[in-house]
């Protein structure tokens, strides 16, 4: 007689996928230093998702804060955080990224940062 798996996930994993490969990929994407530069953007997306799915209404101040964070994050610089450095490098090597950044800069120019409004 074959013993039953300990829980539903174990039964699912045993029949539907190679859990070892899946867990290995997930671990690499969340802990490997090669992907650590993506932490800021993934955290930003999670914060947006939580705000949009939350029960509290979103007001103009919330939108301004989100734009300010995005504007700061998408400022390419050699001396910034890991994401800004990777973004800077992408702009240096790929003309398509330059074009997309120009569009992003145009959108950001339509909203002023909080410090310039005061």
MDTraj code that builds the backbone (N, CA, C; nanometers):
import mdtraj as md
import numpy as np

residues = "UNK UNK UNK UNK UNK UNK UNK UNK UNK UNK UNK UNK UNK UNK UNK UNK UNK UNK UNK UNK UNK UNK UNK UNK UNK UNK UNK UNK UNK UNK UNK UNK UNK UNK UNK UNK UNK UNK UNK UNK UNK UNK UNK UNK UNK UNK UNK UNK UNK UNK UNK UNK UNK UNK UNK UNK UNK UNK UNK UNK UNK UNK UNK UNK UNK UNK UNK UNK UNK UNK UNK UNK UNK UNK UNK UNK UNK UNK UNK UNK UNK UNK UNK UNK UNK UNK UNK UNK UNK UNK UNK UNK UNK UNK UNK UNK UNK UNK UNK UNK UNK UNK UNK UNK UNK UNK UNK UNK UNK UNK UNK UNK UNK UNK UNK UNK UNK UNK".split()
xyz = np.array([
    [0.0834, -0.1187, 0.0000],
    [0.0000, 0.0000, 0.0000],
    [0.0883, 0.1257, 0.0000],
    [0.0508, 0.2249, -0.0832],
    [0.1263, 0.3493, -0.0936],
    [0.0679, 0.4487, 0.0054],
    [0.1513, 0.5094, 0.0908],
    [0.0976, 0.6072, 0.1866],
    [0.0429, 0.7301, 0.1149],
    [-0.0642, 0.7883, 0.1689],
    [-0.1266, 0.9081, 0.1116],
    [-0.0385, 1.0290, 0.1382],
    [-0.0333, 1.1238, 0.0428],
    [0.0423, 1.2479, 0.0668],
    [-0.0143, 1.3223, 0.1878],
    [0.0690, 1.4023, 0.2505],
    [0.0319, 1.4697, 0.3746],
    [-0.0769, 1.5751, 0.3577],
    [-0.0848, 1.6405, 0.2436],
    [-0.1849, 1.7460, 0.2263],
    [-0.2266, 1.7585, 0.0803],
    [-0.3225, 1.8475, 0.0555],
    [-0.3738, 1.8653, -0.0811],
    [-0.2648, 1.9132, -0.1763],
    [-0.1794, 2.0049, -0.1311],
    [-0.0738, 2.0554, -0.2183],
    [0.0177, 1.9421, -0.2626],
    [0.0506, 1.8539, -0.1704],
    [0.1372, 1.7418, -0.2049],
    [0.0738, 1.6549, -0.3115],
    [-0.0566, 1.6288, -0.2982],
    [-0.1257, 1.5475, -0.3983],
    [-0.1252, 1.6191, -0.5327],
    [-0.1524, 1.7501, -0.5321],
    [-0.1532, 1.8272, -0.6560],
    [-0.0146, 1.8248, -0.7207],
    [0.0868, 1.8544, -0.6424],
    [0.2224, 1.8615, -0.6943],
    [0.2673, 1.7272, -0.7494],
    [0.2287, 1.6211, -0.6831],
    [0.2695, 1.4882, -0.7273],
    [0.2084, 1.4529, -0.8621],
    [0.0903, 1.5032, -0.8916],
    [0.0210, 1.4671, -1.0153],
    [0.0333, 1.5698, -1.1271],
    [0.0566, 1.6963, -1.0953],
    [0.0460, 1.8010, -1.1973],
    [0.1764, 1.8673, -1.2384],
    [0.2774, 1.8612, -1.1571],
    [0.3986, 1.9339, -1.1948],
    [0.5191, 1.8769, -1.1224],
    [0.6312, 1.9230, -1.1656],
    [0.7549, 1.8888, -1.0972],
    [0.7807, 2.0010, -0.9969],
    [0.7368, 1.9787, -0.8746],
    [0.7445, 2.0830, -0.7715],
    [0.8876, 2.1285, -0.7473],
    [0.9811, 2.0396, -0.7596],
    [1.1204, 2.0755, -0.7368],
    [1.1646, 2.1853, -0.8337],
    [1.1312, 2.1710, -0.9626],
    [1.1674, 2.2733, -1.0616],
    [1.0950, 2.4038, -1.0342],
    [0.9653, 2.3962, -1.0034],
    [0.8854, 2.5158, -0.9769],
    [0.9401, 2.5909, -0.8567],
    [0.9651, 2.5193, -0.7482],
    [1.0170, 2.5827, -0.6273],
    [1.1556, 2.6417, -0.6500],
    [1.2360, 2.5720, -0.7287],
    [1.3697, 2.6207, -0.7595],
    [1.3629, 2.7520, -0.8373],
    [1.2742, 2.7596, -0.9354],
    [1.2594, 2.8830, -1.0149],
    [1.2068, 2.9972, -0.9287],
    [1.1089, 2.9667, -0.8447],
    [1.0518, 3.0700, -0.7569],
    [1.1596, 3.1226, -0.6629],
    [1.2368, 3.0328, -0.6059],
    [1.3432, 3.0723, -0.5149],
    [1.4458, 3.1607, -0.5860],
    [1.4827, 3.1228, -0.7066],
    [1.5793, 3.2027, -0.7827],
    [1.5244, 3.3417, -0.8113],
    [1.3990, 3.3495, -0.8501],
    [1.3396, 3.4793, -0.8849],
    [1.3242, 3.5697, -0.7641],
    [1.3110, 3.5119, -0.6455],
    [1.2877, 3.5949, -0.5268],
    [1.4106, 3.6162, -0.4404],
    [1.5138, 3.5328, -0.4566],
    [1.6300, 3.5463, -0.3689],
    [1.7628, 3.5620, -0.4411],
    [1.7718, 3.5228, -0.5651],
    [1.8985, 3.5284, -0.6378],
    [1.9385, 3.6733, -0.6622],
    [2.0641, 3.7050, -0.6391],
    [2.1117, 3.8424, -0.6558],
    [2.0970, 3.8914, -0.8001],
    [2.0909, 3.8001, -0.8957],
    [2.0729, 3.8381, -1.0356],
    [1.9390, 3.9091, -1.0574],
    [1.8403, 3.8796, -0.9737],
    [1.7078, 3.9386, -0.9885],
    [1.6756, 4.0412, -0.8797],
    [1.7658, 4.0652, -0.7877],
    [1.7365, 4.1535, -0.6741],
    [1.7039, 4.2964, -0.7170],
    [1.7558, 4.3385, -0.8318],
    [1.7280, 4.4741, -0.8791],
    [1.5802, 4.4934, -0.9110],
    [1.5050, 4.3856, -0.9274],
    [1.3615, 4.3956, -0.9568],
    [1.2761, 4.4153, -0.8315],
    [1.3386, 4.4083, -0.7143],
    [1.2632, 4.4182, -0.5896],
    [1.1814, 4.5474, -0.5812],
    [1.2421, 4.6603, -0.6140],
    [1.1701, 4.7882, -0.6023],
    [1.0450, 4.7921, -0.6896],
    [1.0574, 4.7466, -0.8119],
    [0.9419, 4.7534, -0.9007],
    [0.8341, 4.6532, -0.8588],
    [0.8740, 4.5348, -0.8133],
    [0.7727, 4.4384, -0.7697],
    [0.7033, 4.4876, -0.6435],
    [0.7764, 4.5509, -0.5541],
    [0.7155, 4.6077, -0.4340],
    [0.6183, 4.7201, -0.4708],
    [0.6552, 4.8008, -0.5680],
    [0.5685, 4.9090, -0.6149],
    [0.4381, 4.8525, -0.6729],
    [0.4493, 4.7489, -0.7531],
    [0.3305, 4.6871, -0.8123],
    [0.2412, 4.6274, -0.7036],
    [0.3007, 4.5647, -0.6046],
    [0.2222, 4.5087, -0.4937],
    [0.1492, 4.6198, -0.4196],
    [0.2176, 4.7307, -0.3939],
    [0.1538, 4.8435, -0.3243],
    [0.0374, 4.8993, -0.4051],
    [0.0544, 4.9115, -0.5362],
    [-0.0557, 4.9577, -0.6217],
    [-0.1728, 4.8598, -0.6169],
    [-0.1421, 4.7326, -0.6278],
    [-0.2456, 4.6295, -0.6254],
    [-0.3219, 4.6328, -0.4932],
    [-0.2501, 4.6446, -0.3837],
    [-0.3164, 4.6499, -0.2531],
    [-0.4054, 4.7728, -0.2420],
    [-0.3585, 4.8852, -0.2926],
    [-0.4392, 5.0074, -0.2879],
    [-0.5646, 4.9944, -0.3738],
    [-0.5492, 4.9367, -0.4918],
    [-0.6624, 4.9250, -0.5839],
    [-0.7645, 4.8214, -0.5400],
    [-0.7214, 4.7203, -0.4672],
    [-0.8143, 4.6164, -0.4228],
    [-0.8592, 4.6361, -0.2794],
    [-0.8058, 4.7378, -0.2131],
    [-0.8425, 4.7640, -0.0747],
    [-0.9799, 4.8269, -0.0638],
    [-1.0274, 4.8354, 0.0586],
    [-1.1606, 4.8909, 0.0836],
    [-1.1595, 5.0432, 0.0938],
    [-1.0455, 5.0987, 0.1303],
    [-1.0374, 5.2445, 0.1454],
    [-1.0385, 5.3112, 0.0082],
    [-1.1111, 5.4227, -0.0028],
    [-1.1119, 5.4948, -0.1311],
    [-0.9742, 5.5561, -0.1600],
    [-0.9422, 5.5658, -0.2875],
    [-0.8152, 5.6240, -0.3300],
    [-0.8405, 5.7700, -0.3647],
    [-0.7639, 5.8578, -0.3037],
    [-0.7819, 6.0005, -0.3265],
    [-0.6681, 6.0604, -0.4065],
    [-0.6790, 6.1885, -0.4359],
    [-0.5742, 6.2575, -0.5128],
    [-0.4357, 6.2481, -0.4482],
    [-0.4295, 6.2537, -0.3161],
    [-0.2995, 6.2447, -0.2483],
    [-0.2357, 6.1079, -0.2709],
    [-0.3183, 6.0027, -0.2747],
    [-0.2660, 5.8682, -0.3003],
    [-0.2092, 5.8590, -0.4414],
    [-0.2799, 5.9175, -0.5366],
    [-0.2335, 5.9169, -0.6754],
    [-0.1033, 5.9955, -0.6885],
    [-0.0944, 6.1101, -0.6210],
    [0.0286, 6.1900, -0.6251],
    [0.1467, 6.1125, -0.5682],
    [0.1223, 6.0427, -0.4577],
    [0.2290, 5.9628, -0.3965],
    [0.2756, 5.8529, -0.4913],
    [0.1806, 5.7865, -0.5570],
    [0.2164, 5.6804, -0.6522],
    [0.2980, 5.7372, -0.7682],
    [0.2559, 5.8521, -0.8213],
    [0.3312, 5.9136, -0.9308],
    [0.4705, 5.9547, -0.8848],
    [0.4804, 6.0108, -0.7640],
    [0.6115, 6.0516, -0.7125],
    [0.7050, 5.9318, -0.6976],
    [0.6524, 5.8196, -0.6458],
    [0.7349, 5.6993, -0.6312],
    [0.7781, 5.6460, -0.7673],
    [0.6855, 5.6420, -0.8622],
    [0.7189, 5.5925, -0.9965],
    [0.8200, 5.6842, -1.0640],
    [0.7998, 5.8137, -1.0500],
    [0.8915, 5.9114, -1.1106],
    [1.0329, 5.8914, -1.0560],
    [1.0426, 5.8720, -0.9243],
    [1.1736, 5.8512, -0.8624],
    [1.2345, 5.7189, -0.9094],
    [1.1531, 5.6142, -0.9110],
    [1.2031, 5.4827, -0.9476],
    [1.2522, 5.4804, -1.0920],
    [1.1808, 5.5470, -1.1819],
    [1.2165, 5.5460, -1.3239],
    [1.3048, 5.6639, -1.3629],
    [1.3880, 5.7068, -1.2678],
    [1.4909, 5.8057, -1.2972],
    [1.6206, 5.7291, -1.3173],
    [1.6642, 5.7155, -1.4424],
    [1.7851, 5.6368, -1.4674],
    [1.9091, 5.7114, -1.4189],
    [1.9920, 5.6423, -1.3430],
    [2.1135, 5.7033, -1.2935],
    [2.2170, 5.5963, -1.2612],
    [2.3419, 5.6292, -1.2842],
    [2.4497, 5.5354, -1.2523],
    [2.4741, 5.5249, -1.1024],
    [2.4263, 5.6224, -1.0262],
    [2.4556, 5.6240, -0.8824],
    [2.3336, 5.5974, -0.7958],
    [2.2229, 5.5547, -0.8543],
    [2.1012, 5.5302, -0.7773],
    [2.0965, 5.3904, -0.7191],
    [1.9744, 5.3462, -0.6908],
    [1.9576, 5.2109, -0.6388],
    [1.9750, 5.1094, -0.7520],
    [1.9621, 4.9827, -0.7193],
    [1.9889, 4.8764, -0.8174],
    [1.8985, 4.8864, -0.9394],
    [1.7701, 4.9167, -0.9191],
    [1.6786, 4.9269, -1.0332],
    [1.7177, 5.0447, -1.1225],
    [1.7456, 5.1599, -1.0614],
    [1.7842, 5.2779, -1.1396],
    [1.9107, 5.2520, -1.2211],
    [2.0047, 5.1800, -1.1647],
    [2.1284, 5.1475, -1.2360],
    [2.1001, 5.0548, -1.3541],
    [2.0174, 4.9530, -1.3325],
    [1.9826, 4.8613, -1.4411],
    [1.9044, 4.9348, -1.5495],
    [1.8161, 5.0242, -1.5078],
    [1.7371, 5.1032, -1.6023],
    [1.8287, 5.1931, -1.6846],
    [1.9248, 5.2555, -1.6171],
    [2.0237, 5.3393, -1.6856],
    [2.0997, 5.2578, -1.7902],
    [2.1446, 5.1382, -1.7510],
    [2.2199, 5.0521, -1.8428],
    [2.1332, 5.0118, -1.9625],
    [2.0058, 4.9823, -1.9385],
    [1.9152, 4.9443, -2.0477],
    [1.8971, 5.0595, -2.1459],
    [1.8877, 5.1806, -2.0946],
    [1.8737, 5.2979, -2.1813],
    [1.9996, 5.3179, -2.2659],
    [2.1154, 5.2881, -2.2087],
    [2.2410, 5.3044, -2.2817],
    [2.2558, 5.2043, -2.3958],
    [2.1973, 5.0853, -2.3813],
    [2.2228, 4.9816, -2.4817],
    [2.1074, 4.9576, -2.5787],
    [1.9859, 5.0097, -2.5513],
    [1.8718, 4.9729, -2.6349],
    [1.7896, 5.0958, -2.6741],
    [1.7897, 5.1328, -2.8017],
    [1.7127, 5.2488, -2.8466],
    [1.5623, 5.2367, -2.8185],
    [1.5097, 5.1149, -2.8169],
    [1.3672, 5.0969, -2.7868],
    [1.3360, 5.1402, -2.6436],
    [1.4292, 5.1142, -2.5514],
    [1.4100, 5.1568, -2.4126],
    [1.4135, 5.3092, -2.4050],
    [1.4993, 5.3707, -2.4839],
    [1.5056, 5.5175, -2.4888],
    [1.3703, 5.5745, -2.5313],
    [1.3106, 5.5154, -2.6323],
    [1.1811, 5.5636, -2.6821],
    [1.0709, 5.5458, -2.5770],
    [1.0717, 5.4325, -2.5104],
    [0.9714, 5.4089, -2.4060],
    [0.9930, 5.5030, -2.2882],
    [1.1192, 5.5278, -2.2550],
    [1.1477, 5.6213, -2.1453],
    [1.1010, 5.7627, -2.1817],
    [1.1163, 5.8007, -2.3060],
    [1.0693, 5.9334, -2.3494],
    [0.9182, 5.9459, -2.3286],
    [0.8458, 5.8409, -2.3605],
    [0.7003, 5.8424, -2.3393],
    [0.6662, 5.8489, -2.1910],
    [0.7399, 5.7749, -2.1106],
    [0.7187, 5.7774, -1.9664],
    [0.7489, 5.9168, -1.9104],
    [0.8569, 5.9769, -1.9560],
    [0.8925, 6.1123, -1.9122],
    [0.7842, 6.2124, -1.9522],
    [0.7268, 6.1940, -2.0710],
    [0.6180, 6.2819, -2.1147],
    [0.4977, 6.2690, -2.0209],
    [0.4645, 6.1465, -1.9851],
    [0.3526, 6.1249, -1.8933],
    [0.3812, 6.1848, -1.7554],
    [0.5037, 6.1651, -1.7071],
    [0.5402, 6.2210, -1.5773],
    [0.5391, 6.3729, -1.5789],
    [0.5695, 6.4328, -1.6914],
    [0.5726, 6.5797, -1.6995],
    [0.4323, 6.6399, -1.6870],
    [0.3312, 6.5582, -1.7081],
    [0.1939, 6.6073, -1.6957],
    [0.1494, 6.6176, -1.5501],
    [0.2247, 6.5602, -1.4588],
    [0.1957, 6.5712, -1.3158],
    [0.3203, 6.6220, -1.2460],
    [0.3059, 6.7199, -1.1626],
    [0.4198, 6.7752, -1.0923],
    [0.4458, 6.6984, -0.9643],
    [0.5719, 6.6809, -0.9271],
    [0.6027, 6.6182, -0.7983],
    [0.5499, 6.7039, -0.6844],
    [0.5214, 6.6430, -0.5707],
    [0.4675, 6.7161, -0.4552],
    [0.5545, 6.8351, -0.4154],
    [0.6866, 6.8163, -0.4149],
    [0.7751, 6.9251, -0.3698],
    [0.7685, 7.0466, -0.4620],
    [0.7311, 7.0308, -0.5870],
    [0.7204, 7.1452, -0.6779],
    [0.5841, 7.2135, -0.6689],
    [0.4841, 7.1431, -0.6111],
    [0.3512, 7.2011, -0.5975],
    [0.3449, 7.2956, -0.4792],
    [0.4270, 7.2685, -0.3807],
    [0.4215, 7.3469, -0.2557],
    [0.4970, 7.4755, -0.2641],
])
top = md.Topology()
chain = top.add_chain()
for i, resn in enumerate(residues, 1):
    res = top.add_residue(resn, chain, resSeq=i)
    for name in ("N", "CA", "C"):
        top.add_atom(name, md.element.get_by_symbol(name[0]), res)
traj = md.Trajectory(xyz[None], top)
